[in-house]
Amino acid sequence: MAKYQPVIGLEVHVQLLTATKAFCGCANKFGSAPNTNICPVCLGLPGALPVLNARAVEFATLAALALNCTVNEQSIFARKNYFYPDLPKGYQISQYDRPLAEHGWIQVPAADGATKRIGITRVHMEEDAGKSLHEGFADSATRTYLDLNRCGTPLIEIVSEPDLRTPDEAFEYLTRLKEILLYTAVSDCNMEEGSLRCDANVSVMPRGAERFGTKVEVKNVNSFRFIRAALEYEIERQVEVIEEGGRVLQESRLWNADEGRTYSMRSKEQAHDYRYLPEPDLPPLIVSPQLLSETRKKLPELPEARRARMVAEYELSPKDAHTLTATREFADRFEAAARTARNPRRVANVLLSEVGGRLKALGLELDQSPVSMAGIVMAADLLDEGKISSKQMKQLFDIAFEKGEDLPAVYEREKPEQITDASAIETIVDEVIAANPRQVEQYRAGKKTLAGFFVGQAMRASKGQANPALLNELVVKKLEG
Ligand SMILES: [Zn+2]
């Protein structure tokens, strides 16, 4: 294996979340009764003419910009001809030599901790085909059923450069790509429903070689984990073929997740000659400079940029920033809440330490917390104002999670007691100081960080009930005195 360098490129199909289809007014909806969202246009009946969905263009352009592509002012729709039962027109409207957008890139984390730029060759628009149902009917052994609802669903195809070198890089690329697309909200990227699908091209060459080996296309992979596994399998298979003196055949192979291996598709199925020709029923697609600048304004802050900003703004570690920005919706909710708090950084701390840890232990996601964002802000404010100690806050969160209640309700009921009587706290501090003469000596010799030790001891002695601000003040006063 060490003698060989894998080369990987990915083709990703993404369904756009428009209300209607790419070229007709039929609903673009998953899960409807079979063959109910169809019309003469998406069925390709004689005389029916396609009309391009402006929203689909806007979404495709938005995705292209988010992927750092150059959007072509003029692109051309083309007919990609092939015969398949679930493609009633006998061709798919796609784009060929003049795609919507080209020359993009995204960053992925590399193995050495740095980042690596993966090129995006092109983003083009096309329509989806219908679905052949080979299973689920009493006579499925002898018949195939067709559901044409998906015909005409707007897609973008995102083709990467062959810049990926390991299955892990491919996994990272897909993860980042999906995250960016979700932030732009052009697709739900739901792989189970087929909103995001991926084909991989993979070859191997001797390390140091300049010419790529013969590539194999791996199709039919429906999760990022499986793509990584399929690539790992395929790389090993190709190396084995070469090592045994054979030649890798250029072919399409199917991933079988149950068996953990790829299978060659019969050669007849892959001998495509698509006979591309410009689509005569659609004019060239023009994305004017005005439309482009309007679309650019709709670009949200993208995940990488947002993480970098949040690391600085909330003093987070990159890992914590990653957690808080896992989805745009969650990051929005967090930031909206944090802005209402006395100290936004504290909201991040409380969220990550009190909520994140407990959810992780329960195997729940951040948005499944019994404590709402408003509850987290409340806890952070109470802590900030010194109305509760951090120990009391932990107890409140314990109760909230135990009973599935939000924090304001728990706080109202429990109203943690606080000692605010200075003389009572003074007594406790005096006791702690008397009990730790060695530390007092060290403190007075200049080791000022020991103040924290005394605060901790005194807080424990007060069962977490001492007013934190008052306690801090008295500890320093006594030590200095
Ligand atoms: Zn239709």
Residues whose N, C-alpha, C, O or C-beta is under 5 A from the ligand:
A	BS01	ZN	C24 G25 C26 N37 I38 C39 V41 C42
